[in-house]
């Protein structure tokens, strides 16, 4: 599947470069590709400072941390797109650097992150499927597995003086140790 995505991306980049070269000439196509990359890196420096400043403010509990964390993930994705050579990836990277684009993509990133977190928790045996719509059903869940529910009986212990045995009275107030 990843190979298909890469093939589609490569064809898209090649088609964009060929279209630029046919329209403007080869020299202009190369020049535009280089200028787009430089412009992307300059925009990355400018927006990166702003995003990391917001992340610093979130670490100091001055602002809600959700938006700066998502923006950091989107700026990281933008950096990867800017490093990959090609006009299409560079333009996509530049678009991700602008605040309105990041604001529009925040819900998508949060949804994907929540789904991945739930999957990781399921794999670790923590069963987060009930939170994200899977619930504990007879074989339900995000991946169709769901959690195992075991019916059981609570057995009380007859241990003396603990306050938790069958013959002891329940504690009504906290018991503090005597002061010296």
N, C-alpha and C positions, 0 to 999 in steps of 0.2 A: 504494500500500500504506500509506503514512504517513497518507494522508487517511482510510483506513478506521480505523486505530488512533485517530486524533483523533476521528472520529465516534463510535466506541464509548466513548472516554473522556468525551466531552461528554455523551452520553446517560446514562452511569453517574453523572456528577456531577449532572446535572439530576434524574435519578430519585432520588438520595440526598437532594437538597435538598427535592424535592417530598414525599418520604416523611416527612422531618422536619417540614416545614411542615404536612402533613395530620395528623400524629400530635400534634405539640406546639404548633402554631401558627406563623405566619410570624415573629413577633417572636422567639420562642425559637429558631427555626431560624437566623435571622441572628445572634443572640447566640452560639449554639453555634459557628457558623462563625468568628466573630471570636475567641472564646476558644480554639478549636482552633488557629488561626493564631498567637496570642500564646503559647500553651503550646508550640507547635512551635518558635518562635524562642527561647524561654527554654531549652528542651532542647537546641537547636542550640548555644547559647553554652556550656552546661555540657559537652556531649559534644565539641564542637569543641576546647575547651581540652585535654581529655584526649587526643584523637587527635593534635593538633599537638604536644603534649608527647612522645608516643610517637614521632612522626616526627622530632622533634629528637633524641631518644635514639638512633634508628636512624641518623641522619646522623652521630652521634658514635661509631658502631659499638658501642654498648652493648647493643643488642638486634638480633634479626634484622629486616631491613627489609621483608620481604614482608607481614606482617600490618599494619603501619602504613600502607604504601602502598595496600593494598586498602581499609583503613578510610578513608583519605583520599578515595579515589574514591567510596566509598559515602556519606560525609558530604557530598561535593559533589553527588551525586545527590539526597540528602535535602534539601539547600538548594534545589535547583531545584524539587523537589516542594513545599516549603513556600512558595515564592514564588508558585507557580501558585495562583490562587484556587480554592477548592472543598474540600469536606469530605473526599472520598475521597483526593485528592492530599495533603492535609495529614496525614491519618491514615497514609498510606503513608510520608510523609516522617518522621513521628514514629517509626514502627516501625523505619525504617532507622537511626535514631539510637541505638537500644538495642544494647548490646554482644552479647547473645545472637543477635539477628537478623543483625548484621554477621558474626558468627562462622559462622552457618549459610550465609550467602551468599558467603563467601570463595571456596570452590571454584568456584562458578559464575563469579564475576568473573575468577578466574585463568584458567579455561578459555576464556572469551570473549576475554580479553586475549591469550592465547597464540595463539588462532586468528587474531585480527586482526593480530598481529605477524607470523605466518607469511605471511598474505596480503600484507602490506606488503613483506615481504622478497622474496616471489615477484615482486611488481610491480617491485621495484628490481633484480631479476636475481640475487638471492642464493640462491634456491632452498632454502627452509627446509622444503619438503614432506617430506623424508626424516625429519625430526625428529618430525613430527606424524602419522605413519602413511601418508603418501602414497608415500614412497619414490621411487626412480628406476626406473620400470617403462616399458614401452613405451607411453607416453602416459598414465601414471597421474598421481597428484598430487591435491591437494585440489580444484583446479578442473578437473581432467581434463587439464591441459597437461603437467605433469612437466618434467623437465630433458632437455636434449639431450646424449647421450653420443657423443663422437667417438673412434673408434679411431685410434691413431697409433703411430708408431715413435720411440723415443728415439735421437737421433743424437748421438754423442760428438764433441767438438771435438778437433782436434790442436794446440791452442794450447799452446806450450811454457811450462814453469815455473809453471804455475798449480796443479798438483797435481790437476787435474780432467780432463786430456786422456787420450787413448787410450794414449799411450806413457809416461805418468808413473806413478810409484808412489804409491799412496794415502798420505796423511798419517796417521800413527798418533798423534802427540802434537801439541798446539797449539804453534804457533810464535810466541814472544813477541819483540818488538823488543829489541835490546841496551840495557842500562842505561848511563847516562853517569856 
